[in-house]
Amino acid sequence: MQAARPLPQYLVQRFQGWKATSYSENHAWYRRLASEGQHPRAMVISCCDSRVHVTSIFGADTGEFFIHRNIANLVPPYEPDGDHHGTSAAVEYAVTALKVAHVIVMGHSSCGGVQGCLDMCSGKAPALEEKSSFVGRWMDILRPGYEKVKDLPEETISKALEQQAVLTSLENLMSFPFVRAAVEAEEMTLHGLWHEIGKGTLEVYDPKVSGFVEV
């Protein structure tokens, strides 16, 4: 633990501001959350990208969303191999313990992880091909999506692959037996979203048209 250092002062000041305002004005609600536990309505799987602020976009209150973030909002396929699976563990907990009513996968524009996959699969990022690259091996999940869009015009391929990341995750979610069982029993629904950061727009996947449509 020698690498640990005191918290930066600007974070200390922001915490103190939150404690004096948001917490102070809603302390009864926070105490209720602490005593009764969490009962989120939905799980949101989004990207680690700092520009993607899910609670702000949906105006969510504390305790409303169970949020899992990773590179490029990907869900791997169901692989009960006894290895470490952070995303799969989060999905399992949300579905089997918290019994959320919705699982939402939210992709976004200008995704660095998706761009890395695009560069790797097109031979422009040999470092990501190395076995030692955590990012590269994680983005292997999206290789099937790349195969579906690789022949599109250059100006459209990035967005197409970002949306493939969402669709790949939705497909992989259904490979989890407990997810499939909850969906088929109509106890839970799955949703795919894509957010355009600069324009502030949101698109949702509509299976009726096999594409994303603006909300």
C-alpha positions as CSV (number, residue, x, y, z in Angstrom):
1,M,0.0,0.0,0.0
2,Q,3.0,2.3,-0.2
3,A,1.8,3.7,-3.5
4,A,-1.3,5.2,-1.9
5,R,-1.4,8.9,-1.3
6,P,-3.8,11.4,0.4
7,L,-6.9,12.2,-1.6
8,P,-6.5,15.2,-3.9
9,Q,-7.7,18.4,-2.2
10,Y,-10.3,19.2,-4.9
11,L,-12.0,15.9,-4.2
12,V,-12.0,16.5,-0.5
13,Q,-13.6,19.9,-1.1
14,R,-16.2,18.4,-3.4
15,F,-17.1,15.7,-0.9
16,Q,-17.5,18.2,1.8
17,G,-19.8,20.3,-0.4
18,W,-21.9,17.2,-1.2
19,K,-22.1,16.3,2.5
20,A,-23.3,19.8,3.4
21,T,-25.9,20.0,0.6
22,S,-27.1,16.9,-1.2
23,Y,-26.6,14.5,1.8
24,S,-27.8,17.0,4.4
25,E,-31.0,17.7,2.5
26,N,-31.7,14.1,1.9
27,H,-30.2,12.3,4.9
28,A,-33.4,10.4,5.7
29,W,-33.3,8.8,2.2
30,Y,-29.7,7.8,2.5
31,R,-30.3,6.3,5.9
32,R,-33.2,4.3,4.5
33,L,-31.0,3.0,1.6
34,A,-28.4,2.0,4.2
35,S,-30.8,0.2,6.4
36,E,-33.1,-1.4,3.8
37,G,-30.5,-2.2,1.1
38,Q,-30.7,-1.4,-2.6
39,H,-33.6,-2.1,-4.8
40,P,-32.6,-0.7,-8.2
41,R,-35.2,-0.8,-11.0
42,A,-32.6,-1.4,-13.8
43,M,-29.1,-2.5,-14.4
44,V,-27.1,-0.3,-16.8
45,I,-24.0,-1.6,-18.6
46,S,-22.1,1.4,-20.0
47,C,-18.6,2.3,-21.0
48,C,-15.9,3.5,-18.7
49,D,-15.6,6.7,-20.8
50,S,-15.8,9.7,-18.5
51,R,-18.1,11.5,-20.9
52,V,-20.9,8.9,-20.5
53,H,-22.8,10.1,-17.4
54,V,-25.8,7.7,-17.3
55,T,-27.3,9.0,-14.0
56,S,-27.3,12.5,-15.4
57,I,-28.8,11.6,-18.8
58,F,-31.7,9.8,-17.1
59,G,-32.0,12.0,-14.1
60,A,-31.6,9.0,-11.8
61,D,-31.7,9.2,-8.1
62,T,-29.3,7.4,-5.7
63,G,-30.3,3.8,-5.5
64,E,-32.2,3.7,-8.8
65,F,-29.6,2.2,-11.1
66,F,-27.3,-0.7,-10.6
67,I,-24.4,0.4,-12.9
68,H,-21.6,-1.6,-14.3
69,R,-18.9,0.1,-16.5
70,N,-16.2,-1.5,-18.6
71,I,-14.3,-0.8,-21.8
72,A,-16.8,-0.4,-24.7
73,N,-19.9,-1.6,-22.6
74,L,-19.3,-5.2,-23.6
75,V,-20.8,-8.4,-22.1
76,P,-18.8,-11.5,-22.7
77,P,-20.5,-14.8,-23.5
78,Y,-21.5,-17.1,-20.7
79,E,-18.3,-19.0,-19.7
80,P,-18.6,-20.8,-16.3
81,D,-14.9,-21.8,-16.3
82,G,-14.0,-20.8,-12.8
83,D,-11.9,-17.8,-13.9
84,H,-12.3,-14.2,-12.9
85,H,-15.4,-12.6,-14.6
86,G,-16.2,-9.1,-13.3
87,T,-18.9,-8.3,-15.8
88,S,-20.5,-11.7,-15.6
89,A,-20.5,-11.5,-11.8
90,A,-22.3,-8.1,-12.0
91,V,-24.9,-9.5,-14.4
92,E,-25.5,-12.5,-12.2
93,Y,-25.9,-10.4,-9.1
94,A,-28.2,-7.9,-10.8
95,V,-30.5,-10.6,-12.2
96,T,-30.5,-13.3,-9.6
97,A,-30.1,-11.3,-6.3
98,L,-31.4,-7.8,-7.1
99,K,-33.9,-9.1,-9.6
100,V,-33.8,-5.9,-11.7
101,A,-36.7,-5.4,-14.1
102,H,-34.5,-4.1,-17.0
103,V,-31.0,-4.6,-18.2
104,I,-29.8,-1.7,-20.4
105,V,-26.7,-1.8,-22.6
106,M,-25.6,1.7,-23.5
107,G,-23.0,2.4,-26.2
108,H,-21.8,5.9,-27.3
109,S,-20.1,7.9,-30.0
110,S,-16.3,8.3,-30.3
111,C,-15.7,5.2,-28.2
112,G,-12.0,4.6,-27.7
113,G,-12.4,0.9,-27.0
114,V,-14.4,0.3,-30.2
115,Q,-11.8,2.4,-32.2
116,G,-9.1,0.1,-30.7
117,C,-11.0,-3.0,-31.9
118,L,-11.4,-1.4,-35.3
119,D,-7.7,-0.6,-35.5
120,M,-6.7,-4.1,-34.1
121,C,-8.9,-6.0,-36.5
122,S,-7.8,-4.0,-39.5
123,G,-4.1,-4.6,-38.7
124,K,-3.4,-1.0,-37.5
125,A,-2.7,-1.8,-33.8
126,P,-0.3,-4.7,-33.5
127,A,0.2,-4.0,-29.8
128,L,-3.4,-4.9,-29.1
129,E,-2.8,-8.3,-30.7
130,E,-0.3,-9.2,-28.1
131,K,-1.5,-11.8,-25.6
132,S,-0.4,-9.4,-22.8
133,S,-2.8,-6.7,-23.8
134,F,-5.8,-6.6,-21.5
135,V,-7.6,-4.2,-23.8
136,G,-6.9,-6.3,-26.9
137,R,-8.2,-9.5,-25.4
138,W,-11.3,-7.8,-24.0
139,M,-12.0,-6.3,-27.5
140,D,-11.8,-9.8,-29.0
141,I,-15.4,-10.1,-27.8
142,L,-16.3,-7.6,-30.5
143,R,-14.5,-9.4,-33.4
144,P,-17.7,-11.0,-34.7
145,G,-19.2,-7.5,-34.8
146,Y,-16.3,-6.2,-36.8
147,E,-16.8,-8.9,-39.4
148,K,-20.4,-7.7,-39.9
149,V,-19.4,-4.1,-40.6
150,K,-15.8,-4.2,-42.0
151,D,-16.9,-3.6,-45.6
152,L,-19.0,-0.4,-44.8
153,P,-17.8,3.0,-46.0
154,E,-15.1,4.5,-43.8
155,E,-17.2,7.4,-42.6
156,T,-19.9,5.0,-41.2
157,I,-17.9,2.1,-39.8
158,S,-17.1,3.6,-36.4
159,K,-20.8,4.2,-35.5
160,A,-21.8,0.9,-36.9
161,L,-19.2,-1.0,-34.8
162,E,-20.2,1.0,-31.7
163,Q,-23.7,-0.2,-32.2
164,Q,-22.5,-3.7,-32.9
165,A,-20.9,-3.6,-29.4
166,V,-24.4,-3.0,-28.0
167,L,-25.9,-5.8,-30.1
168,T,-23.1,-8.2,-29.3
169,S,-23.6,-7.6,-25.6
170,L,-27.4,-8.1,-25.9
171,E,-26.8,-11.4,-27.8
172,N,-24.2,-12.5,-25.2
173,L,-26.6,-11.7,-22.3
174,M,-29.0,-14.2,-23.7
175,S,-26.4,-16.9,-23.4
176,F,-26.6,-16.6,-19.6
177,P,-29.2,-19.2,-18.5
178,F,-30.6,-17.0,-15.7
179,V,-30.9,-14.0,-18.1
180,R,-32.7,-16.1,-20.7
181,A,-35.0,-17.6,-18.1
182,A,-36.0,-14.1,-16.7
183,V,-36.6,-12.7,-20.2
184,E,-38.7,-15.7,-21.3
185,A,-40.7,-15.5,-18.1
186,E,-41.3,-11.8,-18.9
187,E,-39.8,-10.9,-15.5
188,M,-37.1,-8.8,-17.2
189,T,-36.5,-6.9,-20.4
190,L,-33.3,-6.1,-22.3
191,H,-32.6,-2.8,-24.0
192,G,-29.9,-1.5,-26.3
193,L,-29.0,2.2,-26.5
194,W,-26.5,4.3,-28.3
195,H,-25.7,7.9,-27.2
196,E,-24.3,10.6,-29.4
197,I,-22.2,12.7,-27.0
198,G,-21.8,15.9,-29.0
199,K,-25.5,16.1,-30.2
200,G,-27.0,14.9,-26.9
201,T,-29.2,12.4,-28.8
202,L,-30.2,8.8,-27.9
203,E,-31.0,5.9,-30.1
204,V,-32.7,2.7,-29.1
205,Y,-32.5,-0.6,-30.8
206,D,-35.8,-1.6,-32.3
207,P,-36.0,-5.3,-33.3
208,K,-39.0,-4.5,-35.5
209,V,-36.7,-2.6,-37.9
210,S,-33.5,-4.4,-37.0
211,G,-31.9,-1.1,-36.3
212,F,-31.4,1.9,-34.0
213,V,-34.0,4.7,-34.0
214,E,-33.8,8.0,-32.2
215,V,-35.8,8.5,-29.0
